[in-house]
Amino acid sequence: MIKLDERLAAAASFVRTDRRICDVGTDHALLPCFLCEQGAMSVIASDVNANPLEAARANIEKYGFSDRITLLQSDGLRSVPPCDDIIIAGMGGELIAQIIGGCSFVSGDTRFILQPMTKAEILRRYLYANGYEILQEKGASVSGKAYTVMHVRYTGDKTGITDEFAYFGKCTDPRYIRKVNSQLKKLANSDPALLGLIRKETL
Ligand SMILES: C[S@@+](CC[C@H](N)C(=O)[O-])C[C@H]1O[C@@H](n2cnc3c(N)ncnc32)[C@H](O)[C@@H]1O
């Protein structure tokens, strides 16, 4: 049984395993292998770089899922065929936004599962300005670092968001609140108004 860390486990929890799935920037392909263990029959494991794809191939063979996981070298979604659930995890928020911007097959049924390592506020602003909506966010912590995982769909309604929503989104995990508060305190050196966004901590 594959054991994912809390961050990838949170991402996996949003995936519909009976749909066409793509893990963009798969690296080790542990998430696609885990999804196959959960019953997924069709997963694309894509990465822009050749070395991660080799690591992915080794894991896919080790876990015996070569018949269900397709390896694909692709810059973002450029060479990815239409999929229903797209995971983009472990990258900066700006790169994730750029990759979503290159999606040519989005519909109301497409779901994105996004886990930014940095700049989540830029990703949230991008999503709402480009017709996407965050359905839910889940917090996760790995080695003492807090993250959020977003479950996102396309609505076509383009809208702005408040600074508060850009920084906290829909994540109510106390570990994530604490991380964003400390980020806001640092940023307040150049923009003191950000201090007004800081939330009460329960940890
Ligand atoms: C830090 S790893 C994250 C691996 C895994 N998704 C996770 O969250 O544990 C980032 C991966 O994204 C890949 N990557 C970076 N830019 C990419 C792009 N434009 N398109 C596809 N993959 C990309 C890198 O090669 C690397 O394997």
The ligand as a Gaussian input file, in Angstrom:
#p B3LYP/6-31G(d) Opt

LIG

0 1
 C        8.653000      19.551000      -6.861000
 S        8.152000      18.458000      -8.150000
 C        6.515000      18.041000      -7.603000
 C        6.210000      16.593000      -7.814000
 C        4.815000      16.157000      -7.397000
 N        3.805000      16.780000      -8.241000
 C        4.564000      16.476000      -5.950000
 O        3.773000      17.395000      -5.678000
 O        5.160000      15.825000      -5.083000
 C        7.815000      19.507000      -9.527000
 C        7.792000      18.746000     -10.848000
 O        7.184000      19.594000     -11.825000
 C        7.870000      19.447000     -13.031000
 N        7.598000      20.642000     -13.840000
 C        8.103000      21.883000     -13.690000
 N        7.612000      22.714000     -14.627000
 C        6.748000      21.977000     -15.381000
 C        5.946000      22.260000     -16.515000
 N        5.922000      23.481000     -17.076000
 N        5.197000      21.270000     -17.050000
 C        5.230000      20.017000     -16.498000
 N        5.997000      19.696000     -15.444000
 C        6.739000      20.655000     -14.883000
 C        9.327000      19.248000     -12.619000
 O       10.082000      18.610000     -13.616000
 C        9.172000      18.383000     -11.367000
 O        9.221000      17.016000     -11.671000

